[in-house]
Structures are given as C-alpha cells and as structure tokens.
C-alpha cells in the first residue's frame, strides 16, 4: 500500500511547536490519506501541560516540534493561538480524533493496535470499541506497564502485527517520547498517544459532560475524579501567565532554547 503524500494542514508556531490549524473533519481526512501512503506518521495531541514540560526540557520540546502532526487537544492551546492572532479552527481532542479514525477504519477494515493502561482496562476498552466498530480489525492489545528493557519485544510485536493505526495510552511524558524514539522501527502509518482515553472508553473514568467541555473545564472535571493529578495541573496557571506576559511573542520561538526562555 503506497500513495502520494497528502499536503499537510496549515500550522501556527506556538512556542516553536507547529500546531495544526485544521478542524476535526480536515484532520481526519488528512490522516486517512496518510494511512494510504503506508509510511510512518507520528501525531501529538498537545495541551498546555505538555508545552510547559517542553519549555523546561529541550529534549521534550524537540520531540514536540518534530512530530509529523500536532493537534490542539487542550482548550488552552486554542485560547493561546487566538490571543496571538492566529486562531486554530477548533479544539481536536485526542479521544475524539481516535474515535473518528476508528469510524473510518471500521469502513476500510483497518488493523488497529492498542497499547497502554492496565491489562484489564485496555481489554475492556477494546471489547467496547469492537462492539461499536465491528469492521475494525484488532491487530493487537497489550498493557502499558513495561520496562525499557522490554521495548524491543513490544516494538517487534507491533511491527509483526502490521497495524494501520497505533494508539498508545501511557502518561504524556512516556508515550510521546517512546513513539518518537521508535517511529521508524514501528513503521505504523498513524501512531498517536491517547493518554487516559482507555480509562474513559473502558468506563473506569467518565469524560466531562459537553457543557463542561464548552466552558473549557474538562481539566477540572478530570481533576475531581483524579485528585492525584493536582501537581500536574499546576502547569495550567503557569501557561496562562506565560501567554498573557509574552502575547504575540509566543509565535517567535523558532530558534528556541531552554536558556533563552528560562528568564
């Protein structure tokens, strides 16, 4: 399976990260065409916590900047782009993007590999998804609790399964660097970190109601269910303060360095 590479969506350089300005429909259409190329493509669903992590860690920032597609998962990213005068069309939440891609895969009989969460959680999520998308071909399922020493075995298992889509549900500080490290070896046309999506899809956690999402409070709803995340959430006010302080200068990080922006 091979085809011409589709034109990439227009981006806005937030803190040096090329965030897609495309809406959900355009993003799904683009990634469906990427699958047809058969070549590996790494998608990052970025949020303010990840941006702040990147501003602290040059290696993490490089991982964000070199992704093949970065979509605005967090409400804060959409707000920052609008404030800088280069708005994105809409928020593209990772869990919704995954479901939209599975819907396309359901029609096209795509093979899908699910990696992450606890074993019982990811298997329950996949069971529910298989009932919802009976045309989806489950190429493989494995939990996300493995050591660095097991990376080779996990990568080879995924390669051998030859999926069209790979969804990885680990913490953002692990899933996205892992995909960046092994992108070429994995060889999956569309690979994407989906964080805690398997917990939601399995029924272990509830996603925020639409009313909370419209108000940009999905993070608060999740915090109420997982209070241990409060330390991570401290990055949110820091992100807001940085955007307010720097205004349009957040578009001028193309020659980013930790030294320059740690002042």
Residue pairs with C-beta under 8 A, 6 or more apart in sequence:
1 36
1 37
1 38
2 37
2 38
2 39
3 33
3 36
3 37
3 38
4 37
5 34
5 37
5 39
6 30
6 33
6 34
6 37
8 30
8 69
9 20
9 21
9 22
9 26
9 27
9 30
9 69
10 20
10 21
10 22
11 18
11 19
11 20
11 21
11 70
12 18
12 19
12 21
12 81
12 84
12 86
12 88
12 251
13 19
13 251
13 253
13 254
14 51
14 77
14 80
14 81
14 84
14 250
14 251
14 253
15 51
15 54
15 55
15 250
15 253
15 256
16 61
16 65
16 253
16 254
16 256
17 46
17 51
17 54
17 61
17 64
17 65
17 70
18 65
18 70
19 46
19 70
19 71
19 72
19 77
19 81
19 88
20 27
20 69
20 70
20 71
20 72
20 88
20 92
21 81
21 86
21 87
21 88
21 89
22 30
22 71
22 88
22 89
22 92
23 89
23 90
23 92
24 90
24 92
24 96
24 97
24 100
26 89
27 69
27 71
27 92
27 97
28 97
28 100
28 101
28 104
30 69
31 41
31 43
31 69
31 97
31 101
31 190
32 101
32 104
32 108
34 41
34 189
34 190
35 108
35 110
35 164
35 165
35 189
35 190
36 189
37 189
38 189
39 189
40 183
40 184
40 186
40 187
40 188
40 189
40 191
41 68
41 69
41 189
41 190
41 191
42 67
42 68
42 69
42 179
42 180
42 183
42 191
42 192
43 67
43 68
43 69
43 70
43 71
43 97
43 190
43 191
43 192
43 193
44 50
44 63
44 64
44 67
44 69
44 70
44 71
44 176
44 192
44 193
45 70
45 71
45 73
45 92
45 93
45 94
45 97
45 192
45 193
45 194
45 195
46 64
46 70
46 71
46 72
46 73
46 74
46 77
47 73
47 74
47 76
47 77
47 172
48 74
48 76
48 77
48 80
48 235
48 236
48 239
48 240
49 74
49 172
49 232
49 233
49 235
49 236
49 239
50 60
50 64
50 172
50 176
51 64
51 77
51 239
52 235
52 238
52 239
52 242
53 60
53 172
53 173
53 235
54 60
54 61
54 63
54 64
55 61
55 242
55 258
55 261
55 262
56 258
56 262
57 258
58 257
58 258
59 177
60 173
60 177
61 256
61 258
63 176
63 177
63 180
64 70
64 176
65 256
66 180
67 176
67 180
71 92
71 94
71 97
72 78
72 81
72 88
72 91
72 92
73 91
73 92
73 93
73 94
74 91
74 219
75 91
75 216
75 218
75 219
76 216
76 236
76 239
76 240
76 243
77 88
77 91
78 87
78 88
78 90
78 91
79 216
79 243
80 239
80 243
80 250
81 87
81 88
82 88
83 243
83 244
83 247
84 243
84 247
84 248
84 250
84 251
85 248
86 251
94 192
94 193
94 194
94 195
94 197
95 194
95 197
95 200
95 201
95 207
97 192
98 167
98 192
98 194
98 197
101 165
101 190
102 112
102 129
102 132
102 133
102 136
102 165
103 133
104 110
105 112
105 133
105 135
105 136
105 137
105 164
105 165
106 133
106 134
106 135
106 136
107 135
108 135
109 135
109 136
109 137
110 136
110 137
110 163
110 164
110 165
111 137
111 138
111 139
111 161
111 162
111 163
111 164
111 165
112 136
112 137
112 138
112 139
112 163
112 164
112 165
112 166
112 167
113 139
113 140
113 141
113 158
113 161
113 163
113 165
113 166
113 167
113 188
114 122
114 125
114 126
114 138
114 140
114 141
114 142
114 167
114 169
114 198
115 122
115 140
115 141
115 142
115 143
115 144
115 154
115 158
115 166
115 167
115 168
115 169
115 170
116 122
116 143
116 144
116 167
116 168
116 169
116 170
116 175
116 194
116 198
117 125
117 143
117 144
117 169
117 170
117 196
117 198
117 199
117 202
118 143
118 144
118 145
119 142
119 143
119 145
121 143
121 198
121 199
121 202
121 204
122 141
122 142
122 143
122 144
122 169
122 198
122 202
123 141
124 202
124 203
124 204
125 197
125 198
125 199
125 201
125 202
126 138
126 141
128 201
128 202
128 203
129 136
129 201
130 136
130 138
139 161
139 162
139 163
140 157
140 158
140 161
140 163
142 154
142 157
144 168
144 169
144 170
144 175
146 154
151 178
151 182
155 182
155 185
155 186
158 166
158 186
158 188
159 185
159 186
159 187
163 188
164 188
164 189
164 190
165 188
165 189
165 190
165 191
165 192
166 179
166 186
166 188
166 190
166 191
166 192
167 191
167 192
167 193
167 194
167 197
168 175
168 178
168 179
168 191
168 192
168 193
168 194
169 175
169 193
169 194
169 195
169 196
169 197
169 198
169 199
170 178
170 193
170 195
171 195
172 193
172 195
175 193
175 194
175 195
176 193
179 186
179 191
179 192
179 193
183 191
196 205
196 222
199 205
200 206
200 207
205 222
205 225
205 226
206 225
207 218
207 221
208 217
208 218
208 221
208 222
209 221
212 218
212 220
212 221
219 233
219 236
222 229
223 229
223 230
223 233
242 250
243 250
253 261
